[in-house]
Amino acid sequence: MTDLSTRRPSSAGPATPTEPPAAARPFEAPAAPARPGLLLLLILTGQFMAVLDVSIVNVAVPTIRVDLHASGAALQLVIAGYTIAYAVLLITGARLGARFGHRRLFQLGLAGFTAASLACGLAPDTASLIAFRLLQGLGAALMVPQVMSLIQRTFTGTARSRALGVYTAVLAGGSVAGQVLGGVLVSADLFGSGWRPVFLVNVPIGLVLLAAGHRLLPRLSVDRERRFDVAGLLVLAAAIGLLVVPLVLGHELHWPLWGWLMLAGSALALALFVLVERRIAARGGQPLIHGRVLRAPGLLPAAVTIFLIMFGFSGFMFAFALHLQAGLGDSALRAGLTFGPIAVGFGLSGLHWHRLPARLHPPLPVLALLAVVPGYLALGLLLGSGDQLGLGGELLLLALGLCSGCAYSPVFARALGRVAQQDAADASGALVTVIQLGQVVGVALLGTVFLSSVDYPARAALSGHALEVTCALLAASAALAALSAARTRPAGSAG
């Protein structure tokens, strides 16, 4: 694939054997921010809010149904509209950040997300709530890719590893916190507001972040000579949209014909995207995702591994939440707290895996994923009878979280470790999209498997059996992830 970005000089540091020559790197070498801790807190709080809003609405659905007289399809769009807009536009958000500045796009996305959250909290009817959720997803799609790009371009070495570890903890904690916080806010019914605080809680946080971002976000160089690949953006957005919409809505609508047609159209659109990108490159243009990004050693197998990990993690969270609430009759708050051990384990290992002996770092992802396989099988057997989760089960969840984090964080670091600085936005957008697609596909496919084995209301034992079947598939996905992780290497290793 032809690449014309080699025209511009760079002051970046020494190139590794896998990096392009110095002239190919237009951005400056990463410089430590003046207040790295505060900067990381700022951008990861924005990331946390975006992750939180994927799950926080789930527990508010019954109240929204009654208050707004919403139909089942409308409620599904309230939940899914955010995810659809978010997933479809992530790559676009990453490219806009590279073109106009990560600082500017983070602030713009945060402002849009905050304003849309306020509008959601004040929505008078279902139609407006759906529209505002789409706008909220748009704001998140502009903001979130800048988080990884800012980490890539302002942190180096062990500081970057720590930052990526905290990023991992945020991803794990946001999903669980959404369930817990949503349950708390809806149960509190503050001033008779019912479901509205699940959206309004973002507003004061967003305003504080906007004020802090004005002072803390660095002003990094931008690539204003890079032209927009409008054709690639439109075709890729169409491909992702055609994939995500039927996966999100398919089960609720009993997999209609139009959903299968959209999935087939997604495959065709993806093939068209490849052809469009090759044609642009052959003509000397600048494709949406440069070929050198995809050719970065280990990036593709790392992306596959990350997809499979998030596929399993998100699919398990969805099925287990249904089992706890619909099968065992737990409250939303109690169900959210039950997830605590796996979230804590995921976050802790993501933060501290690098403290393990250096000789364990290269094989760590494979070993951790191989340990996850019997862990899911054991959990399925433990829950198959329909009994409540005891201390042994909570410890098993903790172990699964620890192992998942020990796989995810080092693989993520490897995925970005050999990407040149001027490609940080492209790689960040691609990987964040992979994470989001892994979550959507995991919930859709594993959720379908789970729900096809049980029809609520049902006995706890039947719900437990459905979860046991799902855990067997989770074990299989972990085994596939281990095979993929075996093809990744740390950035400093040969090959």
C-alpha positions as CSV (number, residue, x, y, z in Angstrom):
1,M,0.0,0.0,0.0
2,T,1.5,3.3,-1.1
3,D,2.1,5.8,1.7
4,L,2.9,9.5,1.0
5,S,3.3,10.5,4.6
6,T,7.1,10.2,4.3
7,R,7.3,13.7,3.0
8,R,7.5,15.5,6.3
9,P,10.5,15.6,8.8
10,S,10.3,14.6,12.4
11,S,12.2,15.1,15.6
12,A,11.2,11.8,17.0
13,G,13.7,9.6,18.8
14,P,15.6,6.6,17.5
15,A,13.6,4.2,15.3
16,T,13.2,0.6,16.2
17,P,13.6,-2.0,13.3
18,T,9.8,-2.0,13.0
19,E,9.3,1.7,12.8
20,P,9.2,3.8,9.6
21,P,12.2,6.0,8.9
22,A,12.5,9.3,10.8
23,A,11.1,11.3,7.9
24,A,7.9,9.3,8.1
25,R,7.1,10.5,11.6
26,P,5.7,14.0,11.5
27,F,4.8,14.2,15.2
28,E,7.2,15.1,18.1
29,A,8.4,12.4,20.4
30,P,6.1,12.0,23.5
31,A,6.9,14.6,26.1
32,A,5.9,14.1,29.7
33,P,2.9,16.4,30.6
34,A,3.4,18.9,33.4
35,R,0.9,17.2,35.6
36,P,0.7,13.6,34.4
37,G,-1.5,12.3,37.2
38,L,-4.1,15.1,36.8
39,L,-4.1,14.7,33.0
40,L,-4.6,10.9,33.3
41,L,-7.4,11.4,35.8
42,L,-9.1,13.9,33.5
43,I,-9.1,11.8,30.3
44,L,-9.9,8.5,32.0
45,T,-12.8,10.1,33.9
46,G,-14.2,11.0,30.5
47,Q,-13.6,7.4,29.3
48,F,-15.3,6.1,32.5
49,M,-18.4,8.2,31.8
50,A,-18.6,6.8,28.3
51,V,-18.3,3.2,29.4
52,L,-20.7,3.8,32.3
53,D,-23.4,5.0,30.0
54,V,-23.4,1.7,28.1
55,S,-24.8,-0.2,31.2
56,I,-26.2,2.4,33.6
57,V,-29.5,2.7,31.6
58,N,-30.3,-1.0,31.8
59,V,-31.6,-0.9,35.4
60,A,-33.7,2.2,34.6
61,V,-35.6,0.5,31.8
62,P,-38.7,-0.6,33.9
63,T,-39.1,2.9,35.2
64,I,-38.7,4.5,31.8
65,R,-41.3,2.1,30.4
66,V,-43.9,3.2,32.9
67,D,-43.0,7.0,33.0
68,L,-42.9,7.5,29.2
69,H,-45.3,4.7,28.2
70,A,-42.6,3.3,26.0
71,S,-42.9,0.2,23.8
72,G,-40.4,-2.7,23.9
73,A,-38.8,-1.6,20.6
74,A,-38.5,2.0,21.8
75,L,-36.8,0.9,25.0
76,Q,-34.4,-1.3,23.0
77,L,-33.5,1.8,20.9
78,V,-33.0,3.9,24.1
79,I,-30.4,1.3,25.2
80,A,-28.9,0.5,21.8
81,G,-29.0,4.0,20.2
82,Y,-26.0,5.1,22.3
83,T,-24.0,2.0,21.4
84,I,-24.8,2.1,17.7
85,A,-23.7,5.8,17.3
86,Y,-20.7,5.2,19.5
87,A,-19.4,2.1,17.6
88,V,-20.1,3.5,14.1
89,L,-18.3,6.8,14.6
90,L,-15.2,5.9,16.6
91,I,-12.9,5.6,13.7
92,T,-14.2,9.0,12.4
93,G,-13.5,10.5,15.9
94,A,-10.0,9.2,15.8
95,R,-9.2,10.7,12.4
96,L,-10.8,14.1,13.4
97,G,-8.5,14.2,16.4
98,A,-5.4,13.6,14.3
99,R,-6.5,16.4,11.9
100,F,-7.8,19.0,14.3
101,G,-6.1,18.2,17.6
102,H,-6.8,15.7,20.3
103,R,-7.3,18.5,22.9
104,R,-10.0,20.2,20.7
105,L,-11.9,17.0,19.9
106,F,-11.8,15.7,23.5
107,Q,-13.3,19.0,24.7
108,L,-15.8,19.0,21.8
109,G,-16.9,15.4,22.4
110,L,-17.1,16.0,26.2
111,A,-19.2,19.1,25.7
112,G,-21.6,17.2,23.3
113,F,-21.8,14.2,25.7
114,T,-22.5,16.5,28.7
115,A,-25.2,18.5,26.8
116,A,-26.8,15.3,25.5
117,S,-26.8,13.8,29.0
118,L,-28.7,16.9,30.2
119,A,-31.1,16.6,27.3
120,C,-31.7,12.9,28.0
121,G,-32.4,13.6,31.7
122,L,-35.0,16.2,30.7
123,A,-36.5,14.3,27.8
124,P,-40.3,14.6,27.7
125,D,-41.0,11.5,25.6
126,T,-39.5,8.4,24.2
127,A,-38.7,9.8,20.7
128,S,-36.7,12.7,22.0
129,L,-34.9,10.4,24.5
130,I,-33.8,8.1,21.6
131,A,-32.6,11.1,19.6
132,F,-30.6,12.5,22.5
133,R,-29.1,9.0,23.2
134,L,-27.8,9.0,19.6
135,L,-26.3,12.4,20.2
136,Q,-24.8,11.2,23.4
137,G,-23.1,8.3,21.5
138,L,-21.8,10.9,18.9
139,G,-20.2,12.9,21.7
140,A,-18.6,9.7,23.2
141,A,-17.3,8.7,19.7
142,L,-15.5,12.1,19.4
143,M,-14.1,12.0,22.9
144,V,-13.0,8.4,23.6
145,P,-10.5,7.9,20.7
146,Q,-8.6,11.0,22.0
147,V,-8.0,9.2,25.3
148,M,-5.8,6.5,23.9
149,S,-4.1,9.0,21.5
150,L,-3.2,11.3,24.4
151,I,-1.8,8.4,26.4
152,Q,0.3,7.3,23.3
153,R,1.6,10.8,22.7
154,T,2.2,12.1,26.2
155,F,3.4,9.0,28.2
156,T,6.5,6.8,27.5
157,G,8.0,3.6,29.0
158,T,6.7,2.5,32.3
159,A,4.5,5.6,32.6
160,R,2.7,4.5,29.5
161,S,2.3,0.9,30.9
162,R,0.8,2.3,34.1
163,A,-1.5,4.5,32.2
164,L,-2.7,1.6,30.0
165,G,-3.2,-0.4,33.2
166,V,-5.4,2.3,34.7
167,Y,-7.2,2.4,31.3
168,T,-7.9,-1.3,31.7
169,A,-9.3,-0.8,35.2
170,V,-11.6,1.9,33.9
171,L,-13.0,-0.4,31.2
172,A,-13.7,-3.1,33.7
173,G,-15.0,-0.9,36.5
174,G,-17.2,1.2,34.2
175,S,-19.5,-1.6,33.2
176,V,-20.0,-2.8,36.8
177,A,-20.3,0.7,38.2
178,G,-23.1,1.3,35.7
179,Q,-25.1,-1.5,37.1
180,V,-24.5,-0.5,40.7
181,L,-24.9,3.3,40.3
182,G,-27.9,2.8,38.1
183,G,-29.5,0.7,40.8
184,V,-28.7,3.2,43.5
185,L,-30.0,6.2,41.6
186,V,-33.2,4.6,40.5
187,S,-33.9,3.2,43.9
188,A,-33.2,6.5,45.6
189,D,-35.8,8.3,43.4
190,L,-34.3,11.7,44.2
191,F,-37.0,14.3,44.4
192,G,-39.4,12.0,42.6
193,S,-37.1,12.1,39.5
194,G,-37.2,8.3,38.9
195,W,-34.9,7.3,36.1
196,R,-33.6,10.8,35.1
197,P,-30.6,10.9,37.5
198,V,-28.9,8.1,35.5
199,F,-28.3,10.7,32.8
200,L,-28.1,13.9,34.9
201,V,-25.3,12.5,37.0
202,N,-23.0,13.1,34.0
203,V,-23.7,16.9,33.9
204,P,-21.8,18.2,36.9
205,I,-18.9,15.8,36.2
206,G,-18.7,16.9,32.6
207,L,-18.7,20.6,33.5
208,V,-15.8,20.0,35.9
209,L,-13.9,18.1,33.3
210,L,-14.4,20.8,30.7
211,A,-13.0,23.4,33.0
212,A,-10.1,21.2,34.0
213,G,-9.4,20.3,30.4
214,H,-8.9,23.9,29.4
215,R,-5.9,24.0,31.8
216,L,-4.6,20.5,31.7
217,L,-5.0,19.1,28.1
218,P,-1.7,19.5,26.2
219,R,-1.6,21.3,22.8
220,L,0.0,18.7,20.5
221,S,1.0,19.1,16.9
222,V,-1.6,18.1,14.3
223,D,-1.3,16.8,10.8
224,R,-3.1,19.5,8.9
225,E,-1.8,18.3,5.6
226,R,-3.5,14.9,5.9
227,R,-6.6,14.9,3.7
228,F,-9.8,13.3,4.7
229,D,-10.6,9.9,3.2
230,V,-14.3,10.7,3.0
231,A,-15.2,7.7,0.9
232,G,-13.4,5.4,3.3
233,L,-15.1,7.0,6.3
234,L,-18.6,6.6,4.8
235,V,-18.1,3.0,3.6
236,L,-16.5,1.9,7.0
237,A,-19.3,3.6,9.0
238,A,-21.8,1.8,6.8
239,A,-20.1,-1.5,7.3
240,I,-20.0,-1.1,11.1
241,G,-23.6,0.2,11.2
242,L,-24.9,-2.7,9.2
243,L,-23.1,-5.1,11.6
244,V,-24.0,-3.4,14.9
245,V,-27.7,-2.6,14.4
246,P,-28.9,-6.2,13.8
247,L,-26.7,-7.6,16.5
248,V,-28.0,-5.1,19.0
249,L,-31.7,-5.4,18.0
250,G,-31.9,-8.9,16.5
251,H,-32.8,-11.0,19.5
252,E,-35.4,-8.5,20.8
253,L,-37.1,-8.5,17.4
254,H,-36.8,-12.3,16.9
255,W,-34.1,-12.0,14.2
256,P,-36.2,-10.5,11.3
257,L,-35.1,-11.0,7.7
258,W,-33.9,-7.4,7.4
259,G,-31.4,-8.1,10.1
260,W,-29.8,-11.0,8.2
261,L,-29.8,-8.9,5.1
262,M,-28.0,-6.1,7.0
263,L,-25.3,-8.6,8.3
264,A,-24.7,-9.8,4.7
265,G,-24.5,-6.1,3.6
266,S,-21.9,-5.5,6.3
267,A,-19.6,-8.2,4.8
268,L,-20.1,-6.6,1.4
269,A,-19.4,-3.1,2.7
270,L,-16.3,-4.3,4.5
271,A,-15.0,-5.8,1.2
272,L,-15.8,-2.6,-0.6
273,F,-13.9,-0.7,2.1
274,V,-10.8,-2.7,1.4
275,L,-11.1,-2.0,-2.3
276,V,-11.7,1.7,-1.8
277,E,-8.6,2.0,0.5
278,R,-6.4,0.1,-1.9
279,R,-7.5,2.3,-4.7
280,I,-6.9,5.5,-2.8
281,A,-3.4,4.3,-1.8
282,A,-2.6,3.3,-5.4
283,R,-3.5,6.8,-6.6
284,G,-1.1,8.3,-4.0
285,G,-3.8,9.4,-1.6
286,Q,-4.1,9.0,2.2
287,P,-6.4,6.1,3.1
288,L,-8.4,6.1,6.3
289,I,-6.1,3.4,7.9
290,H,-2.6,3.3,6.6
291,G,-1.3,-0.1,5.6
292,R,1.8,0.4,7.8
293,V,-0.6,0.5,10.9
294,L,-2.0,-2.9,10.1
295,R,1.4,-4.2,9.3
296,A,2.8,-3.2,12.7
297,P,4.2,-6.5,14.1
298,G,1.7,-8.2,16.3
299,L,-1.1,-5.6,15.8
300,L,-3.6,-7.8,14.1
301,P,-3.2,-10.9,16.4
302,A,-3.3,-8.5,19.4
303,A,-6.5,-6.9,18.0
304,V,-8.1,-10.4,17.6
305,T,-7.1,-11.3,21.1
306,I,-8.5,-8.1,22.5
307,F,-11.8,-8.7,20.6
308,L,-12.1,-12.2,22.0
309,I,-11.4,-11.1,25.6
310,M,-14.0,-8.3,25.4
311,F,-16.4,-10.7,23.6
312,G,-16.2,-13.1,26.6
313,F,-16.1,-10.5,29.3
314,S,-19.1,-8.5,28.1
315,G,-21.1,-11.5,27.1
316,F,-20.6,-13.1,30.5
317,M,-21.5,-9.8,32.3
318,F,-24.8,-9.7,30.3
319,A,-25.8,-13.3,30.8
320,F,-24.8,-13.4,34.4
321,A,-26.7,-10.2,35.2
322,L,-29.8,-11.8,33.6
323,H,-29.3,-15.0,35.7
324,L,-28.9,-13.0,38.9
325,Q,-31.9,-10.7,38.4
326,A,-34.4,-12.7,36.4
327,G,-33.3,-16.2,37.5
328,L,-32.4,-15.8,41.1
329,G,-34.5,-12.7,41.8
330,D,-31.6,-10.4,43.0
331,S,-32.1,-6.7,43.0
332,A,-30.1,-4.6,40.5
333,L,-28.0,-3.3,43.3
334,R,-27.2,-6.8,44.6
335,A,-26.5,-8.1,41.1
336,G,-24.1,-5.2,40.5
337,L,-22.2,-5.9,43.7
338,T,-21.9,-9.5,42.8
339,F,-19.8,-8.5,39.9
340,G,-17.4,-6.7,42.2
341,P,-14.7,-9.5,42.5
342,I,-14.3,-10.0,38.8
343,A,-14.1,-6.2,38.2
344,V,-11.7,-5.7,41.0
345,G,-9.5,-8.6,39.8
346,F,-9.5,-7.3,36.2
347,G,-8.6,-3.8,37.3
348,L,-5.9,-4.8,39.8
349,S,-4.1,-7.1,37.4
350,G,-4.3,-4.5,34.7
351,L,-2.6,-2.0,37.0
352,H,0.1,-4.3,38.4
353,W,0.8,-7.1,36.0
354,H,4.2,-5.4,35.1
355,R,5.3,-6.0,38.7
356,L,5.5,-9.7,38.0
357,P,9.1,-11.1,37.3
358,A,10.2,-10.0,33.9
359,R,10.7,-13.6,32.7
360,L,6.9,-14.1,33.0
361,H,5.9,-11.1,30.9
362,P,6.3,-12.7,27.4
363,P,4.2,-15.8,28.1
364,L,1.8,-14.1,30.6
365,P,-1.2,-13.5,28.2
366,V,-1.2,-17.1,27.0
367,L,-0.8,-18.5,30.5
368,A,-3.6,-16.3,31.9
369,L,-6.0,-17.2,29.1
370,L,-5.3,-20.9,29.5
371,A,-6.2,-20.5,33.1
372,V,-9.4,-18.8,32.2
373,V,-10.6,-21.8,30.3
374,P,-11.1,-24.2,33.3
375,G,-12.2,-21.2,35.3
376,Y,-15.3,-20.6,33.2
377,L,-16.0,-24.4,33.0
378,A,-15.8,-24.6,36.8
379,L,-18.1,-21.5,37.2
380,G,-20.7,-23.0,34.9
381,L,-20.7,-26.2,37.0
382,L,-21.0,-24.2,40.2
383,L,-23.9,-22.1,38.9
384,G,-25.7,-24.8,36.9
385,S,-27.8,-26.0,39.8
386,G,-29.4,-22.5,40.2
387,D,-28.0,-21.9,43.7
388,Q,-26.8,-18.5,44.9
389,L,-23.1,-17.8,44.5
390,G,-21.2,-18.5,47.7
391,L,-17.7,-17.6,48.9
392,G,-16.1,-20.1,46.6
393,G,-17.9,-18.7,43.6
394,E,-16.9,-15.1,44.5
395,L,-13.2,-16.2,44.8
396,L,-13.5,-17.9,41.4
397,L,-14.9,-14.6,39.9
398,L,-11.9,-12.8,41.5
399,A,-9.5,-15.3,39.9
400,L,-11.2,-15.0,36.5
401,G,-10.9,-11.2,36.7
402,L,-7.2,-11.4,37.7
403,C,-6.4,-13.8,34.8
404,S,-8.4,-11.7,32.2
405,G,-6.6,-8.5,33.2
406,C,-3.2,-10.3,33.0
407,A,-4.1,-11.2,29.4
408,Y,-5.8,-8.0,28.3
409,S,-3.4,-5.3,29.6
410,P,-0.1,-6.7,28.2
411,V,-1.7,-7.6,24.9
412,F,-3.0,-4.0,24.6
413,A,0.4,-2.6,25.4
414,R,1.9,-4.9,22.7
415,A,-0.7,-3.8,20.2
416,L,0.4,-0.2,20.5
417,G,4.1,-0.7,21.4
418,R,5.3,-0.8,17.8
419,V,3.0,1.7,16.3
420,A,4.7,4.9,15.1
421,Q,3.8,8.2,16.8
422,Q,2.1,9.7,13.7
423,D,-0.2,6.6,13.5
424,A,-1.3,6.8,17.2
425,A,-4.7,8.2,16.2
426,D,-5.3,5.5,13.6
427,A,-4.3,2.7,15.9
428,S,-6.2,4.1,18.8
429,G,-9.4,4.5,16.8
430,A,-9.1,1.0,15.4
431,L,-8.4,-0.7,18.7
432,V,-11.2,1.2,20.6
433,T,-13.5,0.2,17.8
434,V,-12.4,-3.4,18.2
435,I,-13.1,-3.2,21.9
436,Q,-16.6,-1.8,21.3
437,L,-17.4,-4.4,18.6
438,G,-16.2,-7.1,20.9
439,Q,-18.6,-5.9,23.5
440,V,-21.5,-5.6,21.1
441,V,-20.9,-9.0,19.5
442,G,-20.4,-10.7,22.9
443,V,-23.6,-9.4,24.3
444,A,-25.5,-10.2,21.0
445,L,-24.2,-13.7,20.4
446,L,-23.7,-15.0,23.9
447,G,-26.9,-13.3,25.0
448,T,-28.8,-15.1,22.2
449,V,-27.3,-18.4,23.3
450,F,-28.2,-17.8,26.9
451,L,-31.8,-16.6,26.2
452,S,-32.4,-19.4,23.7
453,S,-31.9,-21.8,26.6
454,V,-34.3,-20.2,29.0
455,D,-37.5,-18.3,28.8
456,Y,-38.2,-16.0,31.8
457,P,-40.0,-16.3,34.2
458,A,-38.3,-19.6,34.8
459,R,-37.0,-21.7,37.6
460,A,-33.5,-20.9,38.9
461,A,-32.2,-24.3,37.9
462,L,-33.2,-23.7,34.3
463,S,-31.5,-20.3,34.3
464,G,-28.5,-21.9,35.9
465,H,-28.3,-24.5,33.1
466,A,-28.5,-21.8,30.5
467,L,-25.6,-20.0,32.2
468,E,-23.6,-23.3,32.3
469,V,-24.0,-23.7,28.5
470,T,-22.9,-20.1,28.1
471,C,-19.8,-20.7,30.3
472,A,-18.8,-23.6,28.0
473,L,-18.8,-21.2,25.1
474,L,-16.8,-18.6,27.1
475,A,-14.2,-21.3,27.8
476,A,-13.9,-22.0,24.1
477,S,-13.5,-18.3,23.3
478,A,-10.8,-18.0,25.9
479,A,-8.9,-20.9,24.3
480,L,-9.1,-19.2,20.9
481,A,-7.9,-16.0,22.5
482,A,-4.9,-17.9,23.9
483,L,-4.0,-19.2,20.4
484,S,-4.2,-15.6,19.1
485,A,-2.2,-14.2,22.0
486,A,0.6,-16.7,21.3
487,R,1.3,-14.7,18.1
488,T,1.9,-11.4,19.9
489,R,5.3,-10.3,21.2
490,P,6.4,-7.5,23.5
491,A,7.7,-4.4,21.7
492,G,11.2,-5.0,22.7
493,S,11.5,-8.6,21.6
494,A,12.8,-9.8,18.3
495,G,10.6,-11.0,15.4
